[in-house]
Amino acid sequence: MVDMNKRLANENGLAKTIAEIIEPVIEDAGYQLVRVRIIGDEDGLTVQIMAENLSDGTLGVDDCAKISRAISPVLEVEDPIANEYRLEVSSPGMSRPLVRPIDFDRNAGMEAKVELANMIDGRKRFRGKLEGFDVEENEIRIFVEVEGFSEPQLIGLDFNNIEEARLVITDALLNAGKKAQKARAKNNVKDGETND
């Protein structure tokens, strides 16, 4: 059975090492690691950590600070980075990377770009509307333009062959984001928080 929350980890080198160190710490704090990126060179490295809340996929400023406080001491002890670096923790944002099978289900109906590691029928890049994730076949399902057809065709792409996948900002995605933001604000008011 496919673990819908298992992350497709595409990091390598130093980013992979850091991901392996911090992922359990982030999960213990109640979040999920989305991605680790290293930017810069020996003169000035930035370690970008992208994470999200386990429950709803969001990440606020306070959450970023909590994750940073949790992983900083672990990175100091493990010391995978020889030089000084800057740590950035952020949310996936609107055009978020899709890194777990559940991401494809949660975003069914939204437009996505998918790049494969290995070509299929001479193509590595696909763009279209997500239908979701097929657990039986371990593949994402996406409607894409196919030569010879007037309507987009539903195809399956092997999850393990995905190099990178991300949402495309469209009106539908912006509207879904607004609805989610309103729902979160309503829940925060119910929980006694204010939006001051």
C-alpha positions as CSV (number, residue, x, y, z in Angstrom):
1,M,0.0,0.0,0.0
2,V,1.2,3.5,-0.9
3,D,2.0,5.8,2.0
4,M,0.1,9.0,0.8
5,N,2.3,11.2,3.1
6,K,5.7,9.8,2.0
7,R,7.8,12.6,0.5
8,L,9.4,12.3,-2.9
9,A,12.8,13.5,-1.8
10,N,14.8,14.9,-4.7
11,E,17.5,16.6,-2.8
12,N,21.1,15.5,-3.3
13,G,24.5,16.4,-1.8
14,L,24.4,18.8,1.1
15,A,20.7,19.5,0.7
16,K,20.0,15.7,1.1
17,T,22.2,15.5,4.2
18,I,20.4,18.4,5.8
19,A,17.0,17.0,4.8
20,E,17.8,13.7,6.5
21,I,18.9,15.5,9.7
22,I,16.0,17.9,10.0
23,E,13.0,15.9,8.6
24,P,12.4,13.9,11.8
25,V,12.8,17.1,13.9
26,I,10.2,19.0,11.8
27,E,7.8,16.0,12.0
28,D,8.2,15.9,15.8
29,A,7.2,19.6,15.9
30,G,3.9,18.7,14.0
31,Y,5.0,19.8,10.5
32,Q,6.1,18.2,7.2
33,L,9.2,19.0,5.3
34,V,8.4,19.9,1.7
35,R,11.9,20.7,0.3
36,V,15.5,21.8,1.2
37,R,17.5,24.0,-1.2
38,I,21.0,25.3,-0.9
39,I,21.7,28.6,-2.6
40,G,25.0,30.4,-3.0
41,D,28.6,29.2,-2.6
42,E,31.2,28.9,0.1
43,D,31.2,32.7,0.5
44,G,27.6,32.9,1.4
45,L,25.2,30.0,1.7
46,T,21.5,30.2,2.3
47,V,19.7,27.0,3.4
48,Q,16.1,27.2,2.4
49,I,13.7,25.0,4.3
50,M,10.1,24.7,2.9
51,A,7.6,23.1,5.3
52,E,3.9,22.9,6.0
53,N,1.5,22.2,8.8
54,L,0.5,18.5,8.9
55,S,-3.2,19.3,9.3
56,D,-3.9,21.8,6.6
57,G,-0.8,22.4,4.5
58,T,-0.4,26.0,5.7
59,L,2.5,27.7,7.5
60,G,2.4,31.0,9.3
61,V,5.2,33.3,10.5
62,D,4.9,31.8,14.0
63,D,5.2,28.3,12.6
64,C,8.4,29.3,10.6
65,A,9.9,30.6,13.9
66,K,9.0,27.4,15.7
67,I,10.6,25.2,13.0
68,S,13.7,27.4,12.9
69,R,14.1,27.2,16.7
70,A,13.7,23.4,16.5
71,I,16.1,22.7,13.8
72,S,18.9,25.3,14.5
73,P,20.3,23.4,17.5
74,V,20.3,20.1,15.6
75,L,22.1,21.6,12.7
76,E,24.7,23.1,15.2
77,V,25.3,19.7,16.8
78,E,25.4,17.7,13.5
79,D,27.4,20.5,11.8
80,P,26.8,19.4,8.1
81,I,27.8,22.9,6.8
82,A,31.5,23.8,7.1
83,N,31.0,27.6,6.7
84,E,28.6,30.2,8.0
85,Y,25.1,30.1,6.5
86,R,21.7,31.8,6.6
87,L,18.7,29.7,7.5
88,E,15.3,30.5,5.8
89,V,12.1,28.7,6.7
90,S,9.1,29.3,4.5
91,S,5.7,28.0,3.5
92,P,5.2,26.3,0.1
93,G,3.2,29.3,-1.2
94,M,0.6,29.3,-3.9
95,S,2.6,27.7,-6.7
96,R,3.7,25.0,-4.2
97,P,5.8,22.0,-5.1
98,L,3.8,18.7,-5.0
99,V,6.0,16.2,-3.2
100,R,3.6,13.7,-1.6
101,P,0.8,11.5,-3.2
102,I,-1.7,13.3,-0.9
103,D,-0.6,16.7,-2.5
104,F,-2.0,15.5,-5.9
105,D,-5.3,14.4,-4.3
106,R,-5.7,17.6,-2.3
107,N,-5.1,19.7,-5.4
108,A,-7.3,17.7,-7.8
109,G,-8.9,20.1,-10.3
110,M,-5.9,22.5,-10.1
111,E,-3.4,23.0,-12.9
112,A,0.1,21.6,-12.4
113,K,3.4,21.4,-14.2
114,V,5.2,18.1,-14.0
115,E,8.8,17.3,-15.1
116,L,9.9,13.7,-15.2
117,A,13.3,12.2,-14.6
118,N,13.0,9.9,-17.6
119,M,11.1,10.6,-20.8
120,I,7.8,9.0,-21.8
121,D,7.0,9.0,-25.5
122,G,9.7,11.6,-26.1
123,R,8.4,14.0,-23.4
124,K,9.6,15.0,-20.0
125,R,7.3,18.0,-19.3
126,F,3.6,17.8,-18.8
127,R,1.1,20.5,-17.9
128,G,-2.6,20.1,-17.2
129,K,-5.4,19.7,-14.7
130,L,-4.8,17.2,-11.9
131,E,-7.3,14.4,-11.4
132,G,-5.5,13.0,-8.3
133,F,-3.4,10.1,-7.3
134,D,-4.0,6.4,-8.2
135,V,-2.9,4.3,-5.2
136,E,-3.1,1.0,-7.1
137,E,-0.8,2.2,-9.9
138,N,1.3,4.5,-7.7
139,E,0.9,7.3,-10.3
140,I,-0.5,10.8,-10.5
141,R,-3.4,11.3,-12.9
142,I,-3.4,14.4,-15.0
143,F,-5.4,15.7,-18.0
144,V,-2.9,16.9,-20.7
145,E,-3.0,18.0,-24.3
146,V,-2.1,15.1,-26.6
147,E,-1.4,15.4,-30.3
148,G,-4.3,14.1,-32.3
149,F,-7.0,14.7,-29.7
150,S,-9.2,17.8,-29.5
151,E,-9.8,17.4,-25.7
152,P,-7.2,16.9,-22.9
153,Q,-6.5,13.3,-22.2
154,L,-6.2,11.6,-18.8
155,I,-2.8,10.0,-18.4
156,G,-1.0,8.4,-15.5
157,L,2.6,9.4,-14.6
158,D,4.7,7.1,-12.3
159,F,5.2,9.0,-9.0
160,N,8.7,7.6,-8.7
161,N,9.6,9.1,-12.1
162,I,8.7,12.7,-11.1
163,E,11.7,15.0,-11.0
164,E,9.6,18.1,-10.0
165,A,5.9,18.9,-9.8
166,R,4.3,22.2,-8.8
167,L,1.0,24.0,-9.0
168,V,0.4,26.7,-11.6
169,I,-1.1,30.0,-10.4
170,T,-4.5,30.3,-12.0
171,D,-7.8,32.0,-11.1
172,A,-9.1,28.7,-9.7
173,L,-6.0,28.3,-7.4
174,L,-6.3,32.0,-6.3
175,N,-10.0,31.5,-5.5
176,A,-9.3,28.3,-3.6
177,G,-6.6,30.1,-1.6
178,K,-9.0,32.9,-0.7
179,K,-11.6,30.4,0.5
180,A,-9.0,28.6,2.6
181,Q,-7.8,31.9,4.1
182,K,-11.4,32.8,5.1
183,A,-12.0,29.4,6.6
184,R,-8.7,29.7,8.7
185,A,-9.7,33.2,9.8
186,K,-13.1,31.9,10.9
187,N,-11.5,29.0,12.8
188,N,-9.1,31.3,14.5
189,V,-11.9,33.5,15.7
190,K,-13.7,30.4,17.0
191,D,-10.5,29.4,18.8
192,G,-10.3,32.8,20.6
193,E,-7.6,34.3,18.4
194,T,-8.0,37.7,16.8
195,N,-6.7,39.1,13.6
196,D,-5.3,42.3,15.1
